[in-house]
């Protein structure tokens, strides 16, 4: 299943919030430099959905605040 994620880098704390329309807002402490925020978002989503980090994949938007991640959904 693909989900739309709105990312807030350099947040005070890491958080995952479900929004209307099946979208998610994820705040991460890491800056958007060198892909560090993308990795942190993947970790936060994996923890939120109780999945291994390797199951969460960034599909689109590596340099944008609006990203599409693919997660397995059963």
N, C-alpha and C positions, 0 to 999 in steps of 0.2 A: 504494500500500500504506500502511495506517495503522499507526503504531507507538506504543507507550506509552512515555513518557519520564518518568523520575523525576529531578527537577532539584535540584541542590544549589547555591544561590546563595552568593556570597561565599566561594568555594573558593580555595585557595591557587594552584591552576593549573587551566587548562581541560583537561578530559578527557572522553572518551566510553568507556563500558564496556558491553559487551553482557552482559545477565543471562539467566537461564533464562526460558523461555517467550516469547522474542522481545522482551523489554523491554530498555530501555537506561537507564543512569544517566549523567547528564551533569552535570559540575561546571563552573561558570563563575565568573569573578572578580567579575562585576558584581553589584550589589545588586538586589533585586527591586523597584525603584522606577521608575515611569514606563515600564515595559515594557523596560527595558534588559537584564534577564536573559533575557527571551524572545528578543530579537534575538540575543543572544550564543549562546543554545542553538541557534537556527536556523543561525547561522554555523558552530558546531561540528559540527552534524549534516551540513551541506552539505560541509564539509571531510572528514568521516569517510567519507561515501558518494561522494566525488568528484563532486559535483553543483554547479551554480550555486546561489547562495543563493536566487534567485527560484523555484527548483523545490521548496524545502522550505516547507511551509505549516503554520501552527498552526491546528488544527481545533477543539480544545476545551481548556479549562483555563488561560486566560490569567492568572488570578489564583491558581492552585493550583500546588503542587509537582508534582502528577501531571498531565501534559499528553498530548495526542494530536496527533501531527504526521503529515502526509501527505507521502509522498515517492514519486516515480515509480519503479516497479520493473519492469524488463524481464526 
